[in-house]
């Protein structure tokens, strides 16, 4: 993972000192809130519904056990004993006091972390596959590319004040676990017919009030051309992107209004007019960055472990956890452990300081001191011996983190909603909890199979509801909360925006309606069809009929 050099250390230290002085001026009244706002946003500090919120950058979701312990310390000392994992693989603290924020930033800097570019009209945290470097199906580890983009985009003078915020995601697998086509720029690492590694670039994706799936811009960009080509895209966006209307300022609107053919021509013309050598990074620098992500020293092992296999047979709960929460590792004898942050009685994505320390200890003991946050608001131990999975499972049980529901109906993506966010129009956390409790039975979850439910508390779609198999949008009318459903959304390599079902529902109507949808799916599916497969086969009409059966 990335290690600070001397410049990074001094820069973050100076930035924290500057912000400390700005906070003093805000507290003593020399700065008004309006004057302070752009300063705090540059340091990831938001003003939420009830308190400030600090969003901490976790580049491409990768962090060390020591960093997680420091986050645990921050949650305990300066917040209410927990943090919240976000859909950009970051973590945020919802209750810090303004006077304490400079101290928090100092504590973050001590473990090579910060909150820069987690807000504002800039390139935000570059996200990636949480299984990066461990997945059996990847072309290569995508994180060196993410780190290259992080260094290129950090404080880039041309991209500090874009028309709107900008999000990039990178994957290196045919199985898209990074939702790249829901991003402003999506990058898929590929091999061409000659066996050369390059990049398939998608552009113009995004959710919010105008959900759009990104379009293919260039099927193969070489390693040496990646940064110049991306810079050409950003220059075109910076020049032509709308600044008169924030709702039309994202690159997706520019691509739609221009058309992908004309947009491609504009990018190609910009690229041709550039001096790529001024932007491109040479092989030695790429090699230097890649060295930060060298694979751990794996042992030569067998995929067979009789003791673990026997334990799985004897313990149904362990069997479910093994089936749902373990991923296939590229090295024999190893596995990827996915830790669910979706208990039936909690807020999706929340993790207590005590739990952070427990996971950090597991990472030290079993996963080379490395872990990941996922865009689905869970945690990953990427490099675990399969023989150690039983010990990890028992430790997770003790920590209250052994829910065996990864990819299931209760593994819900959910924004903070009106419990925290000043922009929200409805609550989302109570809805996720009600759904989780309705479908809490593990056997029922197994019968249902893969199901992605995503919930947003407003049209900004922080909960990615547009690309949920079942998407839920909370709205408000005349002081009453109600919920709209979309069906058939998908954030993977077959990405599509879900179909709206119709009029909104109350919370009770919503939960009962979802149950009828699930039961109809189980009755209607053929063979081993997933919910998404059945929906695509039969269409929206019969699902709408059962959803609104009581209306």
Secondary structure by P-SEA (a helix, b strand, c coil): cccccaaaaaaaaaaaaaaaaaaaaaaacccccccaaaaaaaacccccccbbbbbbbbccccccaaaaaaaaaaaacccccccccccccbbbbccccccaaaaaaaaaaaaccccccccccccccccccccccccccccccaaaaaaaaaaaacccccccccccbbbbbbbcccccccccccccbbbbbbcccccbbbbbccccccccccccccccccccccccaaaaaaaaaaaaaaacccccccccccaaaaaaaacaaaaaaaaaaaaaacccccccccaaaaaaaaaaaccccccccccccaaaaaaaaacaaaaaaaaccbbbbccccbbbbbbbccccccccccccaaaaaaaaaaaacccccccccccccccccccccccaaaaaaaaaaaacccccccccccccccccccccccccccccaaaaaaaaaaaccaaaaaaacbbbbbbbcccccccccccccbbbbbbccccbbbbbbbcccccccbbbbbbbccccccaaaaaaaaaaaaaaaaacccccccaaaaaaaccaaaaaaaaaccc
